[in-house]
């Protein structure tokens, strides 16, 4: 793996708080130039990807503390599937759309695990988007730095249901990938 990528990953872990990502896991990058296509949020092999310019997009399938938790304030209540609160959902979408600095979360608890979506919004028009799935003995974390889309993107989101909210947040993984924000 390219030493600059490993160094970048190591520095970003310490900058964002506790947790770790297995920077040696998955496939190693070859250092060859990519096609410049953006990542789509589909499952990857655990490698950092680079597109046109630089892009921070990492997947990890090991259990450990959630990586890249920056300790931002939580301006809205957590949106939870059971007992769905449309006020918390609207607050979450409005905060992300406005670029309000903060940590916004959605949680889908299950009998044997959970799924969590986290959007950490920074003051530079970018966000760190995380999806974490923990079920039985299966774990997956996808962390990606993405540009916050224009208001029209959020106007099309369905904040009236948990499913609508998760579909909207999942689409953030398809927005322009950027360098990892600094906490």
N, C-alpha and C positions, 0 to 999 in steps of 0.2 A: 504494500500500500504506500502511496506517495507520502513522504515524511511530512510535507506541509499539511496534508489533510489530517493526519494523525495529530499533529501539533495543534491545528485549529480545533479539532474535536476535543482534545485534552484541555485546552485553554477555555473553551466555551463551557465545559462541564464545571470547571472551578468558578467561572464567572457567574453562572446561573444558580448555584446552590448545590445542595446535596444530591446524590444520585450518580449513576454512571451509565454509560452506554458501552457495550462491548465493541470497541473500535476495531478489534481484530476478527470479529465474527463475520459470517456471511462471505460473499465473494469479495476479493480484492479488486480495486480499480486498476486498470492497466496503464493509466496515464495518457491514453490515447484521447484525442479530441472527440467530443460527442457530436450528435447531430444538431444540437441547439434546441431540441424539443423540450417543452416543459414536462414536468412529471404530472401524472394523472391521479395520484392518490391510490393507484392499484398496488397490490402487494409487491414488494421488492425483495431483494435478497439480503438486506442489511447493509448495503453499501451507501456511501454518500454519493450523490449524483451531482454532476455539474452540467449545466446547459449553457445557453448563451449568457456570457458573463459567469457569475457564480451562483450556485443554488445550494441551500442547506436542506437536505431531505434524508432522514435516517429512519430505518426500521430495525427493531431489536426484538428477538423472540425469547429473551431470558427474563426471569422474574428478578426484580430488584426494585430499589426505590425509583419512583418516577423521575426520569431525568429532566433537567431543564426546568425546574420550578424556581421562578425568579422572586417569589415573595411579594408580589404586587397586591395591593388592596383588592377586595372583592366588592365592587360597587352594587352588585345585584345578588339576590338569593340564588343558590344553586337550583337549576332546573332539574327536577327529578321526575322520572316517568310515573311512578306511583304517586298519586296526589298531585298531578300536574298543575302548576300554577301559571296561568297565562300572563299574570302581571310580571312575574320573574322572567318569563320567556320574552315578553316585549322589552323589558329593561335590558336583557342580555343582547338582543338584536340591535336595539337602539344604541347601546353603549359601544358595541363593536363597530357599527356603521359610522358613528360619530368619531371614532378613533379615541374614545375616552380611555385613558390609561387604566388598566386593571386586569384582573384575572376572572374570566367568565367560564362557568362549568355546567355541563349537563351530565347526569348520572342515570344509568339504567341498571338497577340492581337485579340480580337473578338469584335463584336458589343456590347455585354452585359457583357464583362468580359475579362479575359486573363488567359494564362497559362505561367508559368515561371519555367525554370530549372536553378539552380545555382549550380556550383561546386566551393567550396572554397578549394584550394590546400594549404597544409601546407608542411613544409620542412622535414617531417618525413615519407613520403611515403603514407600518408593518406589524405583523403579529406572528407569534409562535403558536402554531396549531398542533395539538396533540390528540391522538386517539389511542386509548389504552384498553385492551381487552384481557380480562382474566377469567378463565373458565376451567374448572377442574385442574388439569395439569397442562393447560394450554395458555400461553401468554403471548401478547404482541403489543408493542408500542410503536407508533408511527409519529415522528416529530418532524415538522417542516416549517420553515420560515416563509411566510407568504405576504404579498401586498394585500392590504385591505381594499376590497373592490368598492366601486362607487355606490351611492345610495340606491340606485335602481336595482342592484343585485339584491339588497336586503328588502326592498319593496316587494319583490317577487317571492320572498320566503313566507312560509305558512307558520306563523307563531301561535296558531290556535291548537296545535297538537304536538306531542313529544316527537312523533315520527316526522312531522314537518320541520321541526327544529333540527333534528339530527341530519335530515337530508340537506338542509341549508348549510350546516356547519361542515358536512362532508364535502360539499362543493367548494369550500375554501381551499381544499387541497388541490384544486384545479386552477387556482389563481396564479398570477406570476410568482414564481419561486425567486427568493432573494437570499442574500447572505444572512446568516443567523444574526438576529438582533442581540445587542449586549444588554444584559439585565441591568 
